[in-house]
Amino acid sequence: YIKATNNGAVELYYDNSKKFETTSTGVSVTGGLTADGTSEFTANVKFDGATAGRDITFLRSSNKLRFQDNTTFSLGDDDDFSTFHDGSKTRFINNTGNLEEQVVT
């Protein structure tokens, strides 16, 4: 069902579970978000209660995920590997094992 509050939030429910809600700063989605039929999808993303979101863009034409400058991208359960780019330099940080480079020709 749909719940609307005068001068406030609009909430969408599926099977009695809130999935989408408008807020004073944008929207909140619980569960997955699918964007089909677009060549580019950009979202100002905020995860885990972060105080500010960052723009993340998926470019379907090049199958590329793009992050804004001054954003760290991490991999691994314990952030084992991360990369940071500030617009002029890039850092790779490896917290476990050897950092290996594989050149494919």
C-alpha distances in whole Angstrom, upper triangle without the diagonal:
4,7,10,13,17,19,17,14,11,8,6,5,7,8,8,9,9,11,11,12,15,18,21,23,20,17,16,15,15,17,18,19,20,22,24,26,27,31,30,27,28,26,27,26,26,26,26,26,29,30,30,29,31,31,30,31,31,33,32,36,38,35,36,34,35,35,36,40,40,38,38,37,38,38,38,37,39,39,43,43,42,43,43,44,44,45,49,49,47,48,47,47,47,47,48,51,53,51,52,52,52,54,53,55
4,7,10,13,15,13,11,7,6,5,6,9,11,10,11,9,11,10,10,12,15,18,20,17,15,15,14,15,17,19,18,20,21,23,26,26,30,29,26,26,24,25,24,24,25,25,25,27,28,28,27,29,29,29,29,30,32,32,35,37,35,35,33,34,34,35,38,39,36,37,36,37,38,38,37,39,39,42,42,41,42,41,42,42,43,47,48,46,46,46,46,47,47,48,51,52,51,52,52,52,53,53,55
4,7,10,12,10,8,6,5,7,8,12,14,11,12,10,12,11,9,11,13,16,18,17,14,14,15,16,18,20,20,22,24,26,28,29,32,31,27,27,25,25,24,24,24,25,24,26,27,27,26,29,29,30,30,31,34,34,37,39,37,37,34,35,34,35,38,38,36,37,37,37,38,39,37,39,39,43,43,41,42,41,42,42,44,47,48,46,47,46,46,47,47,48,51,53,51,53,53,53,55,54,57
4,7,9,7,6,4,6,9,11,15,17,15,15,12,14,12,10,10,12,14,17,15,14,15,16,17,20,22,21,23,24,27,29,29,32,30,27,27,24,24,24,24,25,25,24,26,26,26,25,28,28,29,30,31,34,34,37,39,37,37,34,35,34,34,37,38,36,37,37,38,39,40,39,40,40,44,44,42,42,41,42,42,43,46,47,46,47,47,46,48,48,49,53,54,52,54,54,54,56,55,58
4,6,5,5,6,9,12,14,18,20,17,17,14,16,14,11,10,11,12,16,15,15,16,18,19,22,24,24,26,27,30,32,31,34,32,29,28,25,25,25,24,25,26,24,26,25,25,25,28,29,30,32,33,36,36,40,41,39,39,36,36,35,35,38,38,36,38,38,39,40,41,40,41,41,44,44,42,43,42,42,42,43,47,47,46,47,47,47,48,48,50,53,55,53,55,55,56,57,57,59
4,5,8,9,12,15,18,21,24,21,21,18,20,17,14,12,13,13,17,17,17,18,20,22,26,27,26,29,29,32,33,33,36,34,31,29,27,26,27,26,27,28,26,28,27,27,27,30,30,32,33,35,37,38,41,43,41,40,38,37,36,36,39,39,37,39,40,41,43,44,43,44,43,47,47,45,45,43,44,43,44,48,49,48,49,49,49,51,50,53,56,57,55,57,57,58,59,59,61
4,7,9,13,16,19,23,25,23,22,19,20,17,14,11,11,10,14,14,15,17,20,22,26,27,26,28,28,31,33,32,34,32,29,27,25,24,24,24,26,27,24,26,24,24,24,27,28,30,31,33,35,37,40,41,40,39,36,35,34,33,36,36,35,37,38,39,41,43,41,42,41,45,45,42,42,41,41,40,41,45,46,45,46,47,47,49,49,51,54,56,54,55,55,56,57,57,60
4,7,10,14,16,20,23,20,19,16,17,14,10,8,8,8,11,12,12,14,16,19,22,24,23,25,26,29,31,30,32,30,27,25,22,21,22,21,22,23,21,22,21,21,22,25,25,27,29,31,33,34,38,39,37,36,33,33,31,31,34,34,32,34,35,36,38,39,38,39,38,42,42,39,40,38,39,38,39,43,44,43,43,44,44,45,45,48,51,52,50,52,52,53,55,55,57
4,6,10,13,17,19,17,16,12,13,10,6,5,6,8,11,10,9,10,13,15,18,20,19,22,23,26,28,27,30,28,24,23,20,19,19,18,20,21,19,21,20,20,20,23,24,25,26,28,31,32,35,36,35,34,31,31,29,29,32,32,30,32,32,33,35,36,35,36,35,39,39,37,37,36,37,36,38,41,42,41,41,42,42,43,43,45,48,50,48,50,50,50,52,52,54
4,7,10,14,17,15,14,11,11,8,6,5,8,11,13,11,9,10,12,14,17,18,17,20,21,23,26,25,28,26,23,22,20,20,20,19,21,22,20,22,22,22,21,24,24,25,26,27,30,30,34,35,33,33,30,30,30,30,33,33,31,33,33,34,35,36,35,37,36,40,39,38,38,37,38,37,38,42,43,42,42,42,42,44,44,45,49,50,48,50,49,50,51,51,53
4,7,10,13,11,10,7,8,6,4,7,9,13,15,12,10,9,10,11,14,16,16,18,20,22,25,25,28,26,23,22,20,20,19,19,19,20,19,22,22,22,21,24,24,25,26,26,29,30,33,35,32,32,29,30,29,30,33,33,31,32,32,32,33,34,33,35,34,38,38,36,37,36,37,38,39,42,43,41,42,41,41,42,42,44,47,48,46,48,48,49,50,50,52
4,7,10,9,8,6,6,5,6,9,12,16,17,14,11,11,10,10,12,14,14,16,18,20,23,23,27,25,22,22,20,21,20,20,20,21,21,23,24,24,23,25,25,25,25,25,28,28,31,33,31,31,28,30,29,30,34,34,32,33,32,32,33,34,32,35,34,38,38,36,37,37,38,38,39,43,43,42,42,41,41,42,42,43,46,48,46,47,47,47,49,48,51
4,6,6,5,4,6,7,9,12,15,19,20,17,14,12,11,10,12,14,14,17,19,21,24,25,28,27,24,24,22,23,22,21,21,22,22,25,26,26,25,27,27,26,27,27,30,29,33,34,32,32,30,31,31,32,36,36,33,34,32,33,33,33,32,34,34,37,38,37,38,38,39,40,41,45,45,43,43,42,42,42,42,43,46,47,46,47,47,48,49,49,51
4,5,5,6,7,9,12,16,18,22,23,20,16,15,12,11,11,13,14,16,18,20,23,25,28,27,24,25,23,24,23,23,22,23,23,26,28,28,26,28,28,27,27,27,29,29,32,34,31,31,29,31,31,33,37,37,34,34,33,33,32,32,31,34,34,37,37,37,38,38,40,41,42,46,45,43,43,42,42,42,42,42,45,47,45,46,47,46,48,47,50
4,6,8,10,13,15,19,21,25,26,23,20,18,15,13,13,15,17,19,22,23,26,28,31,31,28,29,26,28,26,25,24,25,25,28,30,31,29,31,31,30,31,30,33,32,35,37,34,34,32,34,34,36,40,40,37,37,35,35,34,34,32,35,36,38,39,39,40,41,43,44,45,49,48,46,46,44,44,44,43,44,46,48,47,48,48,48,50,49,52
4,7,9,12,14,17,20,23,24,22,19,17,15,13,14,17,18,21,23,25,29,30,33,32,29,29,27,27,26,25,24,23,24,27,29,30,28,31,31,31,31,31,34,33,37,38,35,36,33,35,35,37,40,40,37,37,35,35,35,34,32,35,36,39,40,39,41,41,43,44,45,49,48,46,46,45,44,44,43,44,47,49,48,49,50,50,52,51,54
4,6,9,11,15,17,21,22,20,16,13,11,9,10,13,15,18,21,23,27,28,31,29,26,26,24,24,22,21,20,20,20,24,25,26,25,27,28,27,28,28,31,31,35,36,33,33,30,32,31,33,36,36,33,33,32,31,31,31,29,31,32,35,36,35,37,37,39,40,42,45,45,42,42,41,40,40,39,40,43,45,44,46,46,46,48,48,51
4,6,8,11,13,17,18,16,12,10,9,7,10,13,14,17,19,22,25,26,29,27,24,23,21,21,19,18,18,18,18,21,22,23,22,24,25,25,26,26,29,29,33,34,31,31,28,30,29,30,33,33,30,31,30,30,30,30,28,31,31,34,35,34,35,35,37,37,39,42,42,40,40,39,39,39,39,40,43,45,43,45,45,46,47,47,50
4,7,11,13,17,17,14,10,8,6,5,7,9,10,13,16,18,22,22,25,23,20,20,17,18,16,16,16,16,17,20,21,21,20,22,22,21,22,22,25,25,29,30,27,27,25,26,26,27,31,31,28,28,27,27,27,28,27,29,29,32,32,31,32,33,34,35,36,40,40,37,37,37,36,37,37,38,41,42,41,42,42,42,44,44,46
4,7,10,14,14,11,7,6,5,6,9,10,10,13,15,18,21,21,24,22,18,18,15,16,15,15,15,16,16,19,20,19,18,20,20,20,21,21,24,24,28,29,27,27,24,25,24,26,29,29,27,28,27,27,28,29,28,30,29,33,33,31,32,32,33,33,34,38,38,36,37,36,36,37,37,39,42,43,41,43,42,43,44,44,47
4,6,10,11,9,6,5,7,9,12,14,13,16,17,21,23,23,25,23,20,19,16,16,15,14,15,17,16,18,18,18,17,20,20,21,22,23,26,27,30,31,29,28,26,26,25,26,29,29,27,28,28,29,30,31,30,31,31,34,34,32,33,32,33,33,34,38,39,37,37,37,37,38,38,40,43,44,43,44,44,45,46,46,49
4,7,8,6,4,6,9,12,15,16,15,17,18,21,24,23,25,23,19,18,15,15,15,14,16,18,16,18,17,17,16,19,19,20,21,23,26,27,30,31,30,28,26,26,24,25,28,28,26,28,28,29,31,32,31,33,32,35,35,33,33,32,32,32,33,37,38,36,37,37,37,39,39,41,44,45,43,45,45,46,47,47,49
4,5,5,5,7,11,13,17,18,17,20,21,24,26,25,27,24,21,19,16,14,14,13,15,16,14,15,15,14,14,17,18,20,22,24,27,28,32,33,31,29,26,26,24,24,27,27,25,27,27,28,30,32,31,32,31,34,34,32,32,31,31,31,32,36,36,35,36,36,36,38,38,40,43,45,43,45,45,46,47,47,50
4,6,8,10,14,17,20,21,20,23,23,26,28,27,28,25,22,20,17,15,15,14,17,18,15,16,14,14,14,18,19,21,23,25,28,30,33,34,32,31,28,27,25,24,26,26,25,27,28,30,32,34,33,33,32,36,35,33,33,31,31,30,31,35,36,35,36,37,37,39,39,41,45,46,44,46,46,47,48,49,51
4,7,9,13,16,19,20,18,21,21,24,26,24,26,23,19,16,13,11,12,11,14,16,13,13,12,11,11,14,15,17,19,22,25,27,30,31,29,27,24,23,21,20,22,22,21,24,25,26,29,31,30,31,29,33,32,29,29,27,27,26,28,31,32,32,32,33,33,36,36,38,42,43,41,42,42,44,45,45,48
4,7,10,14,16,17,15,17,17,21,23,21,23,20,16,14,11,10,10,11,14,16,14,14,13,12,11,13,14,16,17,20,22,24,27,28,27,25,22,21,20,19,22,23,21,23,24,26,28,30,29,30,29,32,31,29,29,27,27,27,28,31,32,32,32,33,33,35,36,38,41,42,40,41,41,42,43,43,46
4,7,10,13,13,12,15,15,19,21,20,22,19,16,14,11,10,10,10,12,15,13,14,15,14,12,15,15,16,17,19,22,23,27,28,26,24,22,21,20,21,24,24,22,24,24,25,27,28,28,29,28,31,31,29,29,28,28,28,29,33,34,32,33,33,33,35,35,37,40,41,39,41,41,41,43,43,45
4,7,10,11,11,14,16,19,22,21,23,21,17,15,12,12,10,9,10,12,11,13,14,14,12,15,16,16,18,19,23,24,27,28,26,24,21,22,20,21,24,24,22,23,22,23,25,26,25,26,26,29,29,27,28,27,28,28,30,33,34,32,32,32,32,33,33,35,38,39,38,39,39,40,42,42,44
4,6,8,8,11,13,17,20,19,22,19,16,15,12,13,11,11,11,12,13,15,17,16,14,16,16,16,17,18,21,22,26,26,24,23,20,21,20,22,25,25,22,23,22,23,23,24,24,26,25,28,28,27,27,27,28,29,31,34,34,32,32,32,32,32,32,34,37,38,37,38,38,39,40,40,43
4,7,9,12,15,18,22,22,24,22,18,18,15,16,13,12,11,12,13,16,18,18,16,18,19,18,20,20,23,24,27,28,25,24,22,23,22,24,27,27,24,24,23,23,23,23,22,24,24,27,28,27,28,28,30,31,33,36,36,33,33,32,32,32,32,33,36,38,36,38,38,39,40,40,43
4,7,10,13,16,20,20,23,21,18,18,16,17,14,14,12,13,15,18,20,20,18,19,19,18,19,19,22,22,25,26,23,23,20,22,22,24,27,27,24,24,22,22,21,22,21,23,23,26,26,26,27,28,29,31,33,36,35,33,32,31,31,31,31,32,34,36,35,36,36,36,38,38,41
4,7,10,13,17,17,19,18,15,15,14,15,13,14,13,15,17,19,21,20,18,18,18,16,16,15,18,18,22,22,19,19,17,19,20,22,26,26,23,23,20,21,20,21,20,23,23,25,25,25,26,26,28,30,31,34,33,31,31,30,30,30,30,31,33,35,33,34,34,34,35,35,37
4,7,10,13,14,16,14,11,12,11,13,12,14,14,16,18,19,21,20,16,17,16,14,14,13,16,15,19,20,17,18,16,17,18,21,24,25,22,22,20,21,21,23,23,25,24,27,26,25,26,26,27,28,29,33,32,30,31,30,30,31,32,33,35,36,34,35,34,34,35,35,37
4,6,10,11,13,12,10,12,12,15,14,17,17,20,21,22,24,22,19,19,17,15,14,12,14,13,17,18,15,16,15,17,19,21,25,26,23,24,22,23,23,24,25,27,26,28,27,26,27,27,28,29,30,33,33,31,32,31,31,32,33,34,36,37,34,35,34,33,34,33,35
4,7,7,10,9,7,10,11,14,15,17,18,22,23,23,25,23,19,18,16,14,12,10,12,11,14,16,14,15,14,16,18,20,24,26,23,24,22,24,24,26,27,29,28,30,29,27,27,27,27,28,28,32,32,30,31,31,32,33,34,35,37,38,35,35,34,34,34,33,35
4,6,9,10,9,13,14,18,18,21,22,25,27,27,29,26,23,22,19,16,14,12,12,10,13,15,14,15,16,18,20,23,26,29,26,27,25,26,26,28,29,32,30,32,31,29,29,29,29,31,30,34,34,32,34,33,34,35,37,37,39,39,37,36,35,34,34,33,34
4,7,9,10,14,16,20,20,24,25,28,30,30,31,28,25,23,20,18,15,13,12,9,11,15,14,16,17,19,21,24,27,30,28,29,27,28,28,31,32,35,33,35,33,31,30,31,30,32,31,34,35,33,35,34,36,37,39,40,41,41,38,38,36,35,35,33,34
4,5,7,10,13,17,18,22,23,27,28,27,29,26,22,20,17,15,12,10,9,8,9,13,12,14,14,16,18,20,24,27,25,26,24,27,27,30,31,33,31,33,31,29,28,28,27,28,27,31,31,30,32,32,34,35,37,38,40,39,37,36,34,34,33,32,33
4,7,10,14,17,19,22,24,28,29,28,29,26,22,20,16,14,11,8,6,5,6,9,10,11,12,14,17,19,22,25,23,25,23,25,26,29,31,33,30,32,30,28,26,26,25,26,25,28,29,28,30,30,32,33,36,37,38,38,34,34,32,31,31,29,30
4,7,10,14,15,19,21,25,26,24,25,22,19,16,13,11,7,6,5,6,8,10,10,10,10,11,13,15,19,21,20,22,20,23,24,27,29,30,28,30,27,25,23,23,22,23,22,25,26,25,27,27,29,31,33,35,36,36,33,32,31,30,30,29,30
4,7,10,12,15,17,21,22,21,22,19,15,14,10,8,6,5,7,8,11,12,11,11,10,10,12,14,18,20,18,20,18,21,22,25,26,28,26,28,26,24,23,22,21,22,22,25,26,25,27,27,28,30,32,33,35,35,32,32,31,31,31,30,32
4,7,9,13,15,19,20,18,19,16,12,10,7,6,4,6,9,11,14,14,13,12,10,9,10,11,15,17,15,18,17,20,21,24,26,27,24,27,25,22,21,20,19,20,19,23,24,23,25,25,27,29,30,32,35,34,32,32,31,31,31,31,33
4,6,9,12,16,16,15,16,13,9,8,6,6,6,9,12,14,17,17,16,14,11,11,10,11,15,16,14,17,16,19,20,23,24,25,23,26,24,21,21,20,19,20,20,24,24,23,25,25,26,28,29,31,34,34,32,33,32,32,33,33,35
4,7,10,14,14,12,12,9,5,5,4,6,9,12,15,17,20,20,19,16,13,12,10,10,13,14,13,15,15,18,20,23,24,24,22,25,24,21,20,18,18,18,19,23,23,22,23,24,25,27,28,31,34,34,31,33,32,33,34,34,37
4,7,10,11,9,11,8,5,5,6,7,10,12,16,18,21,21,19,17,13,12,10,11,14,15,12,14,13,15,18,20,20,21,19,22,21,19,18,17,18,18,20,23,24,22,23,23,23,25,26,28,31,32,29,31,31,32,33,34,36
4,7,7,6,8,6,4,7,9,10,13,16,19,21,25,24,22,20,16,15,13,13,16,15,13,14,14,16,18,20,19,20,18,22,21,19,19,18,19,20,21,25,25,23,23,23,23,25,25,28,31,32,30,32,32,33,35,36,38
4,6,6,9,9,8,10,12,12,15,17,21,22,26,25,23,20,17,17,14,15,18,17,13,14,13,14,16,17,16,17,16,19,19,17,18,18,20,21,23,26,26,24,23,23,22,23,23,25,28,30,28,30,31,32,34,35,38
4,6,9,11,10,13,16,16,19,21,24,26,29,29,26,24,20,20,18,19,20,19,16,15,15,15,16,17,15,16,15,19,20,18,20,20,22,23,26,28,28,25,24,24,22,23,23,25,28,30,29,31,32,34,36,37,40
4,6,9,10,13,16,17,20,22,26,28,31,31,28,26,22,22,19,19,21,19,16,17,17,18,20,20,19,19,18,22,23,21,22,21,23,23,26,29,28,27,26,26,25,26,25,28,31,33,31,34,35,37,39,40,43
4,6,7,10,13,15,18,21,24,27,30,29,27,24,20,19,16,16,17,15,13,14,15,16,18,20,19,18,17,21,21,18,19,18,20,20,22,25,25,23,23,23,22,24,23,26,30,31,30,32,33,35,37,38,41
4,7,10,14,16,20,22,26,28,31,31,29,26,22,21,17,16,17,15,14,16,17,19,22,23,22,22,20,24,24,21,21,19,21,20,22,25,25,24,24,25,24,26,26,29,33,34,32,35,35,37,39,40,43
4,7,10,13,16,19,23,25,28,27,26,23,19,17,14,13,14,13,12,14,16,18,21,23,23,22,20,24,23,20,20,18,18,17,20,23,23,22,23,24,23,26,26,29,32,33,31,34,34,36,37,38,41
4,7,9,13,16,19,22,24,24,22,19,16,14,11,11,13,12,10,13,14,16,19,21,21,22,19,23,22,19,18,16,17,17,18,22,22,21,22,22,23,25,26,28,32,32,30,32,32,33,35,35,38
4,6,10,13,16,19,22,21,20,16,13,11,8,7,9,10,8,11,12,15,18,20,21,21,19,22,20,17,16,14,14,14,15,18,19,18,19,20,21,23,24,27,30,30,28,29,29,30,32,32,35
4,6,10,13,16,18,18,17,14,11,8,6,6,10,11,10,12,13,16,19,22,23,23,21,23,21,18,17,15,14,14,15,18,19,18,20,21,22,25,26,29,31,31,28,30,29,30,31,31,33
4,7,10,13,15,15,13,10,7,6,5,7,10,12,10,12,11,14,16,19,21,22,19,21,19,16,15,14,14,15,15,19,19,18,19,20,21,23,25,27,29,29,26,27,26,27,28,28,30
4,6,9,12,12,11,8,6,5,7,9,12,15,13,15,14,17,18,21,23,25,22,24,21,19,17,17,16,17,16,20,21,19,21,21,23,25,27,29,31,31,28,28,27,27,27,27,29
4,6,9,9,7,6,5,6,9,12,15,18,15,17,15,17,18,21,23,25,22,24,21,19,18,18,18,19,19,22,22,21,22,22,24,25,28,29,31,30,27,27,26,26,26,25,27
4,6,6,6,5,6,8,11,14,17,20,18,19,17,20,20,24,26,28,25,26,24,22,20,20,19,21,19,22,23,21,24,23,26,27,30,31,32,32,28,28,26,26,25,24,26
4,6,5,7,9,11,14,17,20,23,21,22,20,22,22,25,27,29,27,28,25,24,22,23,22,24,23,26,26,24,26,26,28,29,32,32,34,33,30,29,27,26,26,24,26
4,6,8,11,13,16,19,21,25,23,24,22,24,24,27,30,32,29,30,27,25,24,24,23,25,23,26,26,25,27,27,29,31,33,34,35,34,31,30,27,26,25,23,24
4,5,9,11,14,17,19,22,21,21,19,21,21,25,27,29,26,27,24,22,21,21,20,22,21,23,23,22,24,23,26,27,30,31,32,30,27,26,23,22,21,20,21
4,7,10,14,17,19,22,20,20,17,19,19,22,24,26,24,24,22,20,19,20,20,22,21,24,24,22,23,22,25,25,28,29,29,29,26,25,23,21,21,20,21
4,6,10,13,15,18,16,16,14,16,17,20,23,24,21,22,19,18,16,17,16,19,18,20,20,18,20,19,22,23,25,27,28,27,23,23,21,20,20,20,21
4,7,10,13,15,13,13,11,13,14,18,20,22,19,20,17,15,14,15,14,17,16,19,19,17,18,18,20,21,23,25,26,26,23,23,21,21,22,22,24
4,7,9,12,10,12,10,14,15,19,21,22,19,21,18,15,13,13,12,13,13,16,16,15,16,17,19,21,24,25,27,26,23,24,22,23,23,23,25
4,7,9,7,9,8,12,14,18,20,21,17,19,16,13,11,10,9,11,11,14,15,13,15,15,17,20,22,24,26,26,23,24,23,24,24,25,27
4,6,6,9,10,14,17,21,23,23,19,21,19,15,13,10,9,9,9,13,13,13,15,16,18,21,23,26,28,28,25,26,25,26,27,28,30
4,5,9,11,14,18,21,23,23,19,21,18,14,11,8,6,5,6,9,10,10,12,14,17,20,22,25,27,26,23,25,24,25,26,27,29
4,7,10,13,17,20,22,20,17,19,16,13,10,7,6,4,7,10,10,10,11,13,15,18,20,23,26,25,22,24,24,26,27,29,31
4,7,10,13,17,18,17,14,16,14,10,9,6,7,7,10,13,12,11,11,13,13,16,18,21,24,24,21,23,23,25,26,27,30
4,6,10,13,15,14,10,13,10,7,6,5,7,9,12,14,13,10,9,10,10,13,14,17,20,20,18,20,20,22,24,26,28
4,7,11,13,13,9,11,9,5,5,6,9,12,14,16,14,11,11,10,10,12,14,16,19,19,16,18,18,20,22,23,26
4,7,9,9,5,7,6,4,7,9,12,15,18,19,17,14,12,10,9,10,11,13,16,16,14,16,17,19,22,23,26
4,7,8,5,6,5,6,9,12,15,18,21,22,20,16,14,11,10,10,11,12,14,15,13,15,16,18,20,22,25
4,5,5,5,7,9,12,15,19,22,24,26,23,19,17,14,12,10,10,10,13,14,14,16,17,19,22,23,27
4,6,7,10,11,15,18,21,24,27,28,26,22,20,17,15,13,11,11,14,17,17,19,21,23,26,27,31
4,5,8,10,14,16,20,23,26,27,24,21,18,15,12,11,9,10,13,16,16,19,21,23,26,28,32
4,5,7,10,13,16,19,22,23,20,17,14,12,9,9,8,9,13,15,14,17,19,21,24,26,29
4,7,10,13,17,20,23,24,20,17,14,11,8,6,5,6,9,11,11,13,16,18,21,23,27
4,7,10,14,17,20,20,17,13,11,7,6,5,6,8,10,11,9,12,13,16,19,21,24
4,7,10,14,16,17,14,11,8,6,5,7,9,11,14,14,11,14,15,17,19,22,25
4,7,10,13,13,11,7,6,4,6,9,12,14,16,15,12,14,14,17,19,21,24
4,7,10,11,8,6,5,7,8,12,14,17,19,19,16,18,17,20,21,23,26
4,6,7,6,4,6,9,11,15,18,21,22,21,18,19,19,21,22,23,26
4,6,6,7,9,12,14,18,20,24,26,24,21,23,22,24,25,27,29
4,6,8,11,14,17,21,23,26,28,26,23,24,23,25,25,26,28
4,7,10,14,17,20,23,26,28,26,22,23,22,24,24,26,27
4,7,10,13,17,20,23,24,22,19,20,19,21,21,24,25
4,7,10,13,17,19,20,19,15,17,16,18,19,21,23
4,6,10,13,16,17,16,13,15,14,17,19,22,24
4,7,10,12,14,12,9,11,12,15,17,19,22
4,7,9,11,11,9,12,13,17,19,22,25
4,6,8,8,6,10,12,15,18,21,24
4,7,9,9,13,15,18,22,24,28
4,7,8,11,15,17,21,23,27
4,7,9,13,15,19,22,25
4,6,10,12,16,19,22
4,7,10,13,16,20
4,7,10,13,16
4,6,10,13
4,6,10
4,6
4
